[in-house]
Every structure is written in C-alpha cells, then in structure tokens.
Amino acid sequence: MKNKQIPANILLYMGLISLAFGITSVSIPDFTLKVVIITIGAIIGIGGIITLILRIKHKCDNKFIQILSYIGSSIIIIFGATLAFFPSTFLNIFIIIFGIAIILGGISQLILSLSFTPLSTAAKIFVGFSIILIISGTIIILNPFEALESLTIFFGVIISAYGVLNVIISFWYRFETSNREKQAKLKTVDISTVVDSNPIVENDDNKEGTI
C-alpha cells in the first residue's frame, strides 16, 4: 500500500515546490530568475570544487585520466562561476530550458491522466490542464513577450497552475487507487462467498458403495 502511494507523494511535493516558486516569481519577477540562476551556478561550482579536491587527495595511477579530471573539474567550476556572476547572460537560455520542462511536465500529467480508463470527469479536466501546460510551455519557448518581467510573471502563473494541478492529481491518484483496491477486495469476497454457498455434494454412487 505504501509503495502505491509513492507517486502521489512525489506529485504532492512537486506541486508544493512549484506552487511556492510560482508565487515567488509573480511577487518578485525582477530578481526571481536571476536568483535561481545564481543558485544553480553556485551549486555547479561547489560540485566542481568538491570533485577537484577529491581528485587531488585521491590521485589516479593513470596520469592522463588525472589530468582530464583536473581539466573537467576546472571547466565545471568556471561554468558555475559564470552562471553565478553573469546571470543576465543566461536568462534567455534559462527560460527556454524551463519552457521545455513545462512541456515535459504537461506530457507526463497527460500520460498519468490517460492511464485511468474509462476517463472520469476529473480525468478529462486534468487532460485539459495538461494540454494547457504543453501549449504554455511552447509559448514560453517562442518568447512572444518583449519584456522579461512580463514573461517571468507569466512563467510564475504557469508554474503555480502546474503546482496546484500536481497537488490535486496527487489526491485524485490516492482516491482512484484506494477505490480500485476496494473493488478488488469486494470481488475477492464475492468469489469466496459463491464458493462457500455451493458445498461439494458427494456422488450418490459413492454413498451406495460405502453402505
């Protein structure tokens, strides 16, 4: 039972995080994307530094691989530092990446909604939301807005909607799963009841033979 609730829990956590990020994007559009890019750059840079330190402490016997490790770690550190110190340069790329992420999220929600057949009214609503997400992600990639602030607010609204949708689907998934388990248990009980109500009748010929 707990394993079956894992997808619902993941959807719930993703929804809450997306909702929080979306509200922040709408409330503070000027700095949200820059802060996110700086954070990502810092994480990448720190990861590169840790990798470089570990490679220095634990040297490889093969010098060629050791040198490649140094070069790779240095490139990662430089890339992370570039993201952290020059976030404006990567804003357009960042928005495109998140547009793709929204499209993929919409596709995953669409697949999940269509996994329950026949489609209920709630499932049809979720399918509609998923299609809206896919269209919205496409609009973000094409970037029809000239002002980055407007795009950030639009992005925040879409992410908030995605978060709310994830939260709703998580509870809907729990409900559908529990209903299916109850129906399966009822069928099992019905089968056992039918078997118990039809006891095995001994053959009359066997009875005569035993007399």
C-alpha atoms as an extended CHARMM CRD file, in Angstrom:
* protein
*
       211  EXT
         1         1  MET       CA              0.0000000000        0.0000000000        0.0000000000  PROA      1               0.0000000000
         2         2  LYS       CA              2.8050000000        2.4170000000        0.9120000000  PROA      2               0.0000000000
         3         3  ASN       CA              4.6300000000        1.7110000000       -2.3590000000  PROA      3               0.0000000000
         4         4  LYS       CA              1.4690000000        2.5040000000       -4.3230000000  PROA      4               0.0000000000
         5         5  GLN       CA              1.2720000000        5.9270000000       -2.6440000000  PROA      5               0.0000000000
         6         6  ILE       CA              4.8250000000        6.9090000000       -3.6640000000  PROA      6               0.0000000000
         7         7  PRO       CA              3.7140000000        8.5160000000       -6.9870000000  PROA      7               0.0000000000
         8         8  ALA       CA              1.0550000000       10.5050000000       -5.1340000000  PROA      8               0.0000000000
         9         9  ASN       CA              3.6190000000       11.7220000000       -2.5860000000  PROA      9               0.0000000000
        10        10  ILE       CA              6.0470000000       12.7430000000       -5.3280000000  PROA      10              0.0000000000
        11        11  LEU       CA              3.2910000000       14.6660000000       -7.1200000000  PROA      11              0.0000000000
        12        12  LEU       CA              2.3280000000       16.3860000000       -3.8700000000  PROA      12              0.0000000000
        13        13  TYR       CA              5.8880000000       17.5150000000       -3.0830000000  PROA      13              0.0000000000
        14        14  MET       CA              6.4980000000       18.6390000000       -6.6680000000  PROA      14              0.0000000000
        15        15  GLY       CA              3.2320000000       20.5620000000       -6.5900000000  PROA      15              0.0000000000
        16        16  LEU       CA              4.0440000000       22.3870000000       -3.3400000000  PROA      16              0.0000000000
        17        17  ILE       CA              7.5540000000       23.3140000000       -4.5280000000  PROA      17              0.0000000000
        18        18  SER       CA              6.2570000000       24.5020000000       -7.9150000000  PROA      18              0.0000000000
        19        19  LEU       CA              3.4930000000       26.4980000000       -6.2380000000  PROA      19              0.0000000000
        20        20  ALA       CA              5.9530000000       28.2250000000       -3.8950000000  PROA      20              0.0000000000
        21        21  PHE       CA              8.3120000000       29.0350000000       -6.7650000000  PROA      21              0.0000000000
        22        22  GLY       CA              5.4620000000       30.2890000000       -8.9460000000  PROA      22              0.0000000000
        23        23  ILE       CA              4.1260000000       32.6190000000       -6.2640000000  PROA      23              0.0000000000
        24        24  THR       CA              7.6480000000       33.9800000000       -5.7260000000  PROA      24              0.0000000000
        25        25  SER       CA              8.0420000000       34.5590000000       -9.4730000000  PROA      25              0.0000000000
        26        26  VAL       CA              4.8130000000       36.5480000000       -9.6240000000  PROA      26              0.0000000000
        27        27  SER       CA              5.6050000000       38.5270000000       -6.4610000000  PROA      27              0.0000000000
        28        28  ILE       CA              9.2580000000       39.3430000000       -7.2610000000  PROA      28              0.0000000000
        29        29  PRO       CA              9.6740000000       38.9930000000      -11.0430000000  PROA      29              0.0000000000
        30        30  ASP       CA             12.7830000000       41.1800000000      -11.3050000000  PROA      30              0.0000000000
        31        31  PHE       CA             15.0510000000       39.0000000000       -9.2140000000  PROA      31              0.0000000000
        32        32  THR       CA             13.4890000000       35.5220000000       -9.2620000000  PROA      32              0.0000000000
        33        33  LEU       CA             15.1830000000       34.1490000000      -12.3720000000  PROA      33              0.0000000000
        34        34  LYS       CA             18.4930000000       35.7660000000      -11.5320000000  PROA      34              0.0000000000
        35        35  VAL       CA             18.4490000000       34.3140000000       -8.0340000000  PROA      35              0.0000000000
        36        36  VAL       CA             17.6450000000       30.8680000000       -9.4280000000  PROA      36              0.0000000000
        37        37  ILE       CA             20.4590000000       31.0780000000      -11.9890000000  PROA      37              0.0000000000
        38        38  ILE       CA             22.9110000000       32.2840000000       -9.3300000000  PROA      38              0.0000000000
        39        39  THR       CA             21.8630000000       29.4030000000       -7.0610000000  PROA      39              0.0000000000
        40        40  ILE       CA             22.2990000000       26.8580000000       -9.8520000000  PROA      40              0.0000000000
        41        41  GLY       CA             25.7030000000       28.3420000000      -10.7080000000  PROA      41              0.0000000000
        42        42  ALA       CA             26.8010000000       28.1700000000       -7.0740000000  PROA      42              0.0000000000
        43        43  ILE       CA             25.6960000000       24.5340000000       -6.7910000000  PROA      43              0.0000000000
        44        44  ILE       CA             27.5440000000       23.6000000000      -10.0020000000  PROA      44              0.0000000000
        45        45  GLY       CA             30.6740000000       25.4960000000       -8.9140000000  PROA      45              0.0000000000
        46        46  ILE       CA             30.7130000000       23.9060000000       -5.4560000000  PROA      46              0.0000000000
        47        47  GLY       CA             30.2700000000       20.4780000000       -7.0430000000  PROA      47              0.0000000000
        48        48  GLY       CA             33.2720000000       21.1480000000       -9.2940000000  PROA      48              0.0000000000
        49        49  ILE       CA             35.3910000000       22.2910000000       -6.3470000000  PROA      49              0.0000000000
        50        50  ILE       CA             34.4940000000       19.1780000000       -4.3410000000  PROA      50              0.0000000000
        51        51  THR       CA             35.3330000000       16.9620000000       -7.3160000000  PROA      51              0.0000000000
        52        52  LEU       CA             38.6840000000       18.7270000000       -7.7810000000  PROA      52              0.0000000000
        53        53  ILE       CA             39.5890000000       18.3800000000       -4.0840000000  PROA      53              0.0000000000
        54        54  LEU       CA             38.6780000000       14.6890000000       -4.0700000000  PROA      54              0.0000000000
        55        55  ARG       CA             40.7460000000       14.1000000000       -7.2020000000  PROA      55              0.0000000000
        56        56  ILE       CA             43.7540000000       15.8880000000       -5.6690000000  PROA      56              0.0000000000
        57        57  LYS       CA             43.5130000000       13.8310000000       -2.4720000000  PROA      57              0.0000000000
        58        58  HSD       CA             42.9100000000       10.5480000000       -4.2890000000  PROA      58              0.0000000000
        59        59  LYS       CA             45.2010000000       10.6050000000       -7.2920000000  PROA      59              0.0000000000
        60        60  CYS       CA             44.7000000000        8.1480000000      -10.1270000000  PROA      60              0.0000000000
        61        61  ASP       CA             47.5370000000        5.8960000000      -11.3230000000  PROA      61              0.0000000000
        62        62  ASN       CA             46.8280000000        6.8910000000      -14.9010000000  PROA      62              0.0000000000
        63        63  LYS       CA             48.2450000000       10.4230000000      -15.3380000000  PROA      63              0.0000000000
        64        64  PHE       CA             46.1540000000       11.0590000000      -18.4570000000  PROA      64              0.0000000000
        65        65  ILE       CA             42.9170000000       10.4190000000      -16.5710000000  PROA      65              0.0000000000
        66        66  GLN       CA             44.2320000000       12.5110000000      -13.6650000000  PROA      66              0.0000000000
        67        67  ILE       CA             44.8700000000       15.4750000000      -15.9780000000  PROA      67              0.0000000000
        68        68  LEU       CA             41.4630000000       15.0730000000      -17.6280000000  PROA      68              0.0000000000
        69        69  SER       CA             39.8640000000       15.1070000000      -14.1790000000  PROA      69              0.0000000000
        70        70  TYR       CA             41.6180000000       18.3690000000      -13.3570000000  PROA      70              0.0000000000
        71        71  ILE       CA             40.5340000000       19.9280000000      -16.6400000000  PROA      71              0.0000000000
        72        72  GLY       CA             36.9360000000       18.7040000000      -16.2790000000  PROA      72              0.0000000000
        73        73  SER       CA             36.6430000000       19.9490000000      -12.7050000000  PROA      73              0.0000000000
        74        74  SER       CA             38.1100000000       23.3170000000      -13.6930000000  PROA      74              0.0000000000
        75        75  ILE       CA             35.6190000000       23.6800000000      -16.5650000000  PROA      75              0.0000000000
        76        76  ILE       CA             32.7360000000       22.8790000000      -14.2030000000  PROA      76              0.0000000000
        77        77  ILE       CA             33.9910000000       25.4660000000      -11.6810000000  PROA      77              0.0000000000
        78        78  ILE       CA             34.3660000000       28.1210000000      -14.3940000000  PROA      78              0.0000000000
        79        79  PHE       CA             30.9010000000       27.3810000000      -15.7940000000  PROA      79              0.0000000000
        80        80  GLY       CA             29.3190000000       27.5620000000      -12.3320000000  PROA      80              0.0000000000
        81        81  ALA       CA             31.1240000000       30.8210000000      -11.5630000000  PROA      81              0.0000000000
        82        82  THR       CA             29.9930000000       32.2810000000      -14.9060000000  PROA      82              0.0000000000
        83        83  LEU       CA             26.3850000000       31.4450000000      -14.1100000000  PROA      83              0.0000000000
        84        84  ALA       CA             26.7010000000       32.9180000000      -10.6230000000  PROA      84              0.0000000000
        85        85  PHE       CA             28.4310000000       36.1680000000      -11.6310000000  PROA      85              0.0000000000
        86        86  PHE       CA             26.7630000000       36.7890000000      -15.0050000000  PROA      86              0.0000000000
        87        87  PRO       CA             23.1750000000       35.5210000000      -14.6260000000  PROA      87              0.0000000000
        88        88  SER       CA             21.7060000000       38.0010000000      -17.1350000000  PROA      88              0.0000000000
        89        89  THR       CA             23.6560000000       36.3640000000      -19.9660000000  PROA      89              0.0000000000
        90        90  PHE       CA             21.8910000000       33.0500000000      -19.4100000000  PROA      90              0.0000000000
        91        91  LEU       CA             18.3460000000       34.3460000000      -18.8350000000  PROA      91              0.0000000000
        92        92  ASN       CA             17.0760000000       33.5150000000      -22.3320000000  PROA      92              0.0000000000
        93        93  ILE       CA             18.6170000000       30.0400000000      -22.2480000000  PROA      93              0.0000000000
        94        94  PHE       CA             17.2170000000       29.5000000000      -18.7650000000  PROA      94              0.0000000000
        95        95  ILE       CA             13.6970000000       30.4550000000      -19.8680000000  PROA      95              0.0000000000
        96        96  ILE       CA             13.8770000000       28.1060000000      -22.8650000000  PROA      96              0.0000000000
        97        97  ILE       CA             15.0070000000       25.2440000000      -20.6190000000  PROA      97              0.0000000000
        98        98  PHE       CA             12.1200000000       25.8520000000      -18.2360000000  PROA      98              0.0000000000
        99        99  GLY       CA              9.7180000000       26.0780000000      -21.1830000000  PROA      99              0.0000000000
       100       100  ILE       CA             10.8690000000       22.6200000000      -22.2160000000  PROA      100             0.0000000000
       101       101  ALA       CA             10.4620000000       21.4480000000      -18.5960000000  PROA      101             0.0000000000
       102       102  ILE       CA              6.8570000000       22.7050000000      -18.5430000000  PROA      102             0.0000000000
       103       103  ILE       CA              6.1010000000       20.8750000000      -21.8020000000  PROA      103             0.0000000000
       104       104  LEU       CA              7.5590000000       17.6500000000      -20.3990000000  PROA      104             0.0000000000
       105       105  GLY       CA              5.5790000000       18.1630000000      -17.1920000000  PROA      105             0.0000000000
       106       106  GLY       CA              2.3860000000       18.6150000000      -19.2000000000  PROA      106             0.0000000000
       107       107  ILE       CA              3.1080000000       15.4680000000      -21.1970000000  PROA      107             0.0000000000
       108       108  SER       CA              3.7350000000       13.4540000000      -18.0170000000  PROA      108             0.0000000000
       109       109  GLN       CA              0.4770000000       14.7450000000      -16.4910000000  PROA      109             0.0000000000
       110       110  LEU       CA             -1.3540000000       13.8580000000      -19.7120000000  PROA      110             0.0000000000
       111       111  ILE       CA              0.0160000000       10.3130000000      -19.6710000000  PROA      111             0.0000000000
       112       112  LEU       CA             -0.9000000000        9.8960000000      -15.9970000000  PROA      112             0.0000000000
       113       113  SER       CA             -4.4330000000       11.2310000000      -16.5680000000  PROA      113             0.0000000000
       114       114  LEU       CA             -4.9860000000        8.9040000000      -19.5250000000  PROA      114             0.0000000000
       115       115  SER       CA             -3.7350000000        5.8730000000      -17.5500000000  PROA      115             0.0000000000
       116       116  PHE       CA             -7.1470000000        5.5600000000      -15.8470000000  PROA      116             0.0000000000
       117       117  THR       CA             -9.7430000000        4.2190000000      -18.2410000000  PROA      117             0.0000000000
       118       118  PRO       CA            -12.5580000000        4.8870000000      -18.7450000000  PROA      118             0.0000000000
       119       119  LEU       CA            -11.9240000000        8.6150000000      -18.2700000000  PROA      119             0.0000000000
       120       120  SER       CA            -13.9180000000       10.1750000000      -15.4580000000  PROA      120             0.0000000000
       121       121  THR       CA            -14.9590000000       13.8340000000      -15.4130000000  PROA      121             0.0000000000
       122       122  ALA       CA            -11.9840000000       14.6930000000      -13.1850000000  PROA      122             0.0000000000
       123       123  ALA       CA             -9.5970000000       12.8940000000      -15.5490000000  PROA      123             0.0000000000
       124       124  LYS       CA            -10.9540000000       14.8750000000      -18.5100000000  PROA      124             0.0000000000
       125       125  ILE       CA            -10.3540000000       18.1150000000      -16.6040000000  PROA      125             0.0000000000
       126       126  PHE       CA             -6.7740000000       17.0420000000      -15.8710000000  PROA      126             0.0000000000
       127       127  VAL       CA             -6.2720000000       16.2270000000      -19.5550000000  PROA      127             0.0000000000
       128       128  GLY       CA             -7.4030000000       19.7650000000      -20.4010000000  PROA      128             0.0000000000
       129       129  PHE       CA             -4.9620000000       21.2620000000      -17.8760000000  PROA      129             0.0000000000
       130       130  SER       CA             -2.1540000000       19.1170000000      -19.2620000000  PROA      130             0.0000000000
       131       131  ILE       CA             -2.8140000000       20.3800000000      -22.7820000000  PROA      131             0.0000000000
       132       132  ILE       CA             -2.8020000000       23.9650000000      -21.4790000000  PROA      132             0.0000000000
       133       133  LEU       CA              0.5930000000       23.3230000000      -19.8500000000  PROA      133             0.0000000000
       134       134  ILE       CA              2.0120000000       21.9630000000      -23.1060000000  PROA      134             0.0000000000
       135       135  ILE       CA              0.7370000000       24.9970000000      -25.0320000000  PROA      135             0.0000000000
       136       136  SER       CA              2.0450000000       27.3850000000      -22.3480000000  PROA      136             0.0000000000
       137       137  GLY       CA              5.4970000000       25.7880000000      -22.4280000000  PROA      137             0.0000000000
       138       138  THR       CA              5.5590000000       26.2090000000      -26.1960000000  PROA      138             0.0000000000
       139       139  ILE       CA              4.6540000000       29.8990000000      -25.8230000000  PROA      139             0.0000000000
       140       140  ILE       CA              7.4660000000       30.3760000000      -23.3040000000  PROA      140             0.0000000000
       141       141  ILE       CA              9.9850000000       28.8090000000      -25.6970000000  PROA      141             0.0000000000
       142       142  LEU       CA              8.8560000000       31.0320000000      -28.5580000000  PROA      142             0.0000000000
       143       143  ASN       CA              9.0720000000       34.0150000000      -26.1430000000  PROA      143             0.0000000000
       144       144  PRO       CA              6.4110000000       36.3220000000      -27.6100000000  PROA      144             0.0000000000
       145       145  PHE       CA              6.8220000000       38.8490000000      -24.7830000000  PROA      145             0.0000000000
       146       146  GLU       CA              9.3800000000       41.5910000000      -25.2040000000  PROA      146             0.0000000000
       147       147  ALA       CA              9.6230000000       42.4100000000      -21.5270000000  PROA      147             0.0000000000
       148       148  LEU       CA             11.3890000000       39.8110000000      -19.4390000000  PROA      148             0.0000000000
       149       149  GLU       CA              9.3850000000       40.8680000000      -16.3880000000  PROA      149             0.0000000000
       150       150  SER       CA              6.1040000000       40.0470000000      -18.1440000000  PROA      150             0.0000000000
       151       151  LEU       CA              7.4850000000       36.6790000000      -19.1910000000  PROA      151             0.0000000000
       152       152  THR       CA              8.6140000000       35.9890000000      -15.6300000000  PROA      152             0.0000000000
       153       153  ILE       CA              5.1390000000       36.7880000000      -14.2740000000  PROA      153             0.0000000000
       154       154  PHE       CA              3.5540000000       34.6120000000      -16.9620000000  PROA      154             0.0000000000
       155       155  PHE       CA              6.0360000000       31.8800000000      -16.1250000000  PROA      155             0.0000000000
       156       156  GLY       CA              5.1720000000       32.1990000000      -12.4260000000  PROA      156             0.0000000000
       157       157  VAL       CA              1.4440000000       31.8660000000      -13.1480000000  PROA      157             0.0000000000
       158       158  ILE       CA              2.0390000000       28.7490000000      -15.2470000000  PROA      158             0.0000000000
       159       159  ILE       CA              4.3000000000       27.1890000000      -12.5990000000  PROA      159             0.0000000000
       160       160  SER       CA              1.6990000000       27.9770000000       -9.9100000000  PROA      160             0.0000000000
       161       161  ALA       CA             -1.0090000000       26.3310000000      -12.0180000000  PROA      161             0.0000000000
       162       162  TYR       CA              1.2680000000       23.3370000000      -12.5370000000  PROA      162             0.0000000000
       163       163  GLY       CA              1.8180000000       23.1220000000       -8.7700000000  PROA      163             0.0000000000
       164       164  VAL       CA             -1.9030000000       23.2810000000       -7.9980000000  PROA      164             0.0000000000
       165       165  LEU       CA             -2.5650000000       20.6540000000      -10.6670000000  PROA      165             0.0000000000
       166       166  ASN       CA              0.0560000000       18.3430000000       -9.1600000000  PROA      166             0.0000000000
       167       167  VAL       CA             -1.4420000000       18.6870000000       -5.6810000000  PROA      167             0.0000000000
       168       168  ILE       CA             -4.9550000000       17.9600000000       -6.9940000000  PROA      168             0.0000000000
       169       169  ILE       CA             -3.7870000000       14.9970000000       -9.0590000000  PROA      169             0.0000000000
       170       170  SER       CA             -1.9170000000       13.5690000000       -6.0410000000  PROA      170             0.0000000000
       171       171  PHE       CA             -5.1570000000       13.4100000000       -4.0310000000  PROA      171             0.0000000000
       172       172  TRP       CA             -7.0940000000       12.1660000000       -7.0560000000  PROA      172             0.0000000000
       173       173  TYR       CA             -4.4910000000        9.4350000000       -7.5860000000  PROA      173             0.0000000000
       174       174  ARG       CA             -4.8670000000        8.3400000000       -3.9440000000  PROA      174             0.0000000000
       175       175  PHE       CA             -8.6490000000        8.2720000000       -4.3280000000  PROA      175             0.0000000000
       176       176  GLU       CA             -8.5600000000        6.2430000000       -7.5610000000  PROA      176             0.0000000000
       177       177  THR       CA             -6.0010000000        3.7990000000       -6.1540000000  PROA      177             0.0000000000
       178       178  SER       CA             -7.9820000000        3.1980000000       -2.9450000000  PROA      178             0.0000000000
       179       179  ASN       CA            -11.1950000000        2.7320000000       -4.9530000000  PROA      179             0.0000000000
       180       180  ARG       CA             -9.5700000000        0.1200000000       -7.1680000000  PROA      180             0.0000000000
       181       181  GLU       CA             -8.2130000000       -1.7340000000       -4.1400000000  PROA      181             0.0000000000
       182       182  LYS       CA            -11.6770000000       -1.7360000000       -2.5270000000  PROA      182             0.0000000000
       183       183  GLN       CA            -13.2620000000       -3.0570000000       -5.7280000000  PROA      183             0.0000000000
       184       184  ALA       CA            -10.6330000000       -5.7870000000       -5.9560000000  PROA      184             0.0000000000
       185       185  LYS       CA            -11.3080000000       -6.8080000000       -2.3310000000  PROA      185             0.0000000000
       186       186  LEU       CA            -15.0760000000       -6.8760000000       -2.9530000000  PROA      186             0.0000000000
       187       187  LYS       CA            -14.5990000000       -9.1320000000       -5.9670000000  PROA      187             0.0000000000
       188       188  THR       CA            -12.4560000000      -11.4770000000       -3.8720000000  PROA      188             0.0000000000
       189       189  VAL       CA            -15.1080000000      -11.5650000000       -1.1460000000  PROA      189             0.0000000000
       190       190  ASP       CA            -17.8570000000      -12.2420000000       -3.7130000000  PROA      190             0.0000000000
       191       191  ILE       CA            -15.9140000000      -15.1490000000       -5.2150000000  PROA      191             0.0000000000
       192       192  SER       CA            -15.2670000000      -16.6840000000       -1.7800000000  PROA      192             0.0000000000
       193       193  THR       CA            -18.9570000000      -16.2580000000       -0.8740000000  PROA      193             0.0000000000
       194       194  VAL       CA            -20.0580000000      -18.0620000000       -4.0430000000  PROA      194             0.0000000000
       195       195  VAL       CA            -17.6520000000      -20.9270000000       -3.3250000000  PROA      195             0.0000000000
       196       196  ASP       CA            -18.8780000000      -21.2480000000        0.2740000000  PROA      196             0.0000000000
       197       197  SER       CA            -22.5600000000      -21.2180000000       -0.7550000000  PROA      197             0.0000000000
       198       198  ASN       CA            -22.0150000000      -24.1710000000       -3.1180000000  PROA      198             0.0000000000
       199       199  PRO       CA            -20.6530000000      -27.0140000000       -0.9580000000  PROA      199             0.0000000000
       200       200  ILE       CA            -19.3340000000      -30.1220000000       -2.6170000000  PROA      200             0.0000000000
       201       201  VAL       CA            -22.1020000000      -32.7760000000       -2.8910000000  PROA      201             0.0000000000
       202       202  GLU       CA            -20.9830000000      -36.3440000000       -2.6540000000  PROA      202             0.0000000000
       203       203  ASN       CA            -21.8180000000      -38.6180000000       -5.5400000000  PROA      203             0.0000000000
       204       204  ASP       CA            -24.7780000000      -40.9620000000       -4.8060000000  PROA      204             0.0000000000
       205       205  ASP       CA            -22.9120000000      -43.8950000000       -6.3810000000  PROA      205             0.0000000000
       206       206  ASN       CA            -20.0620000000      -43.4090000000       -3.8890000000  PROA      206             0.0000000000
       207       207  LYS       CA            -22.5480000000      -43.4000000000       -0.9970000000  PROA      207             0.0000000000
       208       208  GLU       CA            -24.1160000000      -46.7050000000       -2.1380000000  PROA      208             0.0000000000
       209       209  GLY       CA            -20.7200000000      -48.2500000000       -2.4770000000  PROA      209             0.0000000000
       210       210  THR       CA            -19.8020000000      -47.4330000000        1.0660000000  PROA      210             0.0000000000
       211       211  ILE       CA            -23.0040000000      -48.9340000000        2.6020000000  PROA      211             0.0000000000
